[in-house]
Amino acid sequence: MPFPFFDAPAREPSQFVGFSGNAIDRQAENRDETSLPRALADPSARVLLSRAGRLHLKTTGRGLEAYHSVEEARRLEARLDHAVLLGMSAEGPVIMAPAGLDAEQLPDGLKAIDHRSIYVQDLFGPETMGELAQGAALLAWHANHRFCGRCGAATEPRIGGYKRSCIACAAEQFPRTDPVAIMLAVTEDRCLLGRSPHFAPKTYSALAGFIEPGETIEAAVRREVLEESSIRLGRVVYHASQPWPFPYSLMIGCFGEAISEEIAFDGKELEDCRWFSRAEVRAIIAGTHPEGLAIPPGGAIATHLIRAWALTS
């Protein structure tokens, strides 16, 4: 007899959000000091190059190409000694390396596009976008952990970019992922959406916040909604998650049952927060809202939460 909690669609909701299409075989149990050199020596290896949060792309007659050969990466002065081995794809090893040239120094046939714009414009397929999320998060972590937190000495990358070791005291650091709760507070026919000052004009989204040490996902969902809107939640259910490489987070998407309705916010973190009816949200999704309101890009987990609720009959 099957377990009832496996009575769900074969493809869970997390597989439909942006950055979720990573098909890399990470081979985590086999990483050692030879992993990256062996990958760089493989003729089939493909390299993603990034600098200052911008991917360096080749322009071809077919459009933009994300991958470079190892030889091409060397000619572009990539810092291959600081590269990270993402793993093996069906075509061979996939590597992401810090680019050696500034965007202004790129030769003809190359252009630099920031990671967020690549995501918003959906420039590549799911597998490439998933590899971008993995590599960008790792490079950002390395850039932020160049010195030892114990003694202050310099650290060096190890085992293909999945560890840093202190050259003085041998302390080890490992890549981190910051958990973020993102939640849609709902009643039977209304949902709570907020607007941050840094959003695109007229865009509203689900509320979100970092999960703190010693806190469950459900407790973080309730706390963040209460802090940002003064709305109290009862039951909380998980819906989906999303890798978010800005710089290295995991968005954990939930629905929360609102048990109060009066909104209050301080105008700092949110410049607006209000209830929307299901009909109103459907109009936003359709692009027919009378105020011209919008929700985040289609790949965003916030939009998947909003659509999952609004389009449920």
Secondary structure, DSSP 8 states (H G I E B T S, - for coil): ---GGG-S-SS-GGGGSTT-----B--GGG--TTHHHHHHH-TT-EEEEEETTEEEEEEETTEEE--B-HHHHHHTT--GGG-EEEEEETTEEEEEEE-SS-GGG--TTEEEEEHHHHHHHT-S-HHHHHHHHHHHHHHHHHHH-SB-TTT--BEEEEGGGTEEEETTT--EE----EEEEEEEEE-SSEEEEEE-TTS-TTB-B-EEEE--TT--HHHHHHHHHHHHH---EEEEEEEEEEEETTTTEEEEEEEEEE--------SSS-SEEEEEEHHHHHHHHHT--TT--B-S-TTSHHHHHHHHHHT--
